Amino acid sequence: MEIVEAIRTRKSIRKFTPTPVPKKTIREILEIASRAPSAENTQPWEFIVVSGEVLDTLRQKNVEKVRNFEFPPEEMSHLMIERPKGSVFRNRQIEIAKQLFSLMEIPRKDMLKRAEWLERGFRYFDAPAAIIIVAEKTLSIQGTYLDVGSVTQNICLAALAYGLHTCIENQGITYSDVIRKVAGIPDSKRLTAAIAIGYPDWDFPANQVQSEREPIDHIITWRG
Ligand SMILES: Cc1cc2nc3c(=O)[nH]c(=O)nc-3n(C[C@H](O)[C@H](O)[C@H](O)COP(=O)(O)O)c2cc1C
């Protein structure tokens, strides 16, 4: 697949078919993605690939937590921060939620359906595999997130060449206590991102979503 086409067609997929993804394929994708640039070639990323029973246990334990309205551990509290009301960021967040709820026919006030929707992310959107990206805590947070961002996007783009789709998701790392225990991730590693990966179920309404972008001229400043 041509690079520009891949960038333009990548989108977040929120339901996958149960078809397993061969470990060999995920390995190839990660090998390609790890060509990502990083500050001074530090390559802070490490990948924990979860599937099968381990992933099923993660789904079950995450859902238990969310049903009990449990707060995430302190180390993940940065994921809970709300964007200021009226800000462009909050408005964009609302817009994508509206689009998804409309496609899924979830009325704004239907708390049951909303809760069911929320759980999907904690189930890794029923993907056959998920990639948890971690990095040593000894590295600076700022540098780590920029580097992990580039490898994360590479994974999502490289996956497309194999007919695979993805959803990057904070929900997938929210209950870090569960993930550490079930996937065997020590406290010395920072949980930076989760990516659900698999073959998309195109019959699932939310997979038709096309997120919007700010017109590019609104966000470019030319000097000189
Ligand atoms: C860091 C990060 C965290 C995200 N977390 C979630 C998540 O927890 N649940 C979810 O449904 N989507 C999540 N997304 C997907 C975004 O909602 C999505 O990228 C955005 O709406 C733009 O849509 P697109 O990816 O289809 O272009 C996340 C994306 C990023 C980059």
The ligand as a Gaussian input file, in Angstrom:
#p B3LYP/6-31G(d) Opt

LIG

0 1
 C       -3.469000       8.332000      22.597000
 C       -4.800000       7.875000      22.046000
 C       -5.714000       7.286000      22.899000
 C       -6.948000       6.855000      22.417000
 N       -7.808000       6.224000      23.263000
 C       -8.996000       5.759000      22.800000
 C       -9.870000       5.038000      23.647000
 O       -9.573000       4.806000      24.820000
 N      -11.052000       4.612000      23.136000
 C      -11.407000       4.836000      21.829000
 O      -12.503000       4.419000      21.422000
 N      -10.581000       5.494000      20.979000
 C       -9.388000       5.956000      21.435000
 N       -8.524000       6.608000      20.587000
 C       -8.891000       6.795000      19.181000
 C       -9.317000       8.247000      18.918000
 O      -10.619000       8.442000      19.391000
 C       -9.223000       8.483000      17.401000
 O       -7.895000       8.384000      16.990000
 C       -9.761000       9.878000      17.006000
 O      -11.131000       9.976000      17.297000
 C       -9.555000      10.132000      15.510000
 O      -10.209000       9.135000      14.767000
 P       -9.445000       8.187000      13.739000
 O       -8.381000       7.440000      14.510000
 O      -10.508000       7.259000      13.230000
 O       -8.840000       9.052000      12.693000
 C       -7.272000       7.032000      21.047000
 C       -6.331000       7.609000      20.191000
 C       -5.107000       8.018000      20.680000
 C       -4.092000       8.622000      19.725000

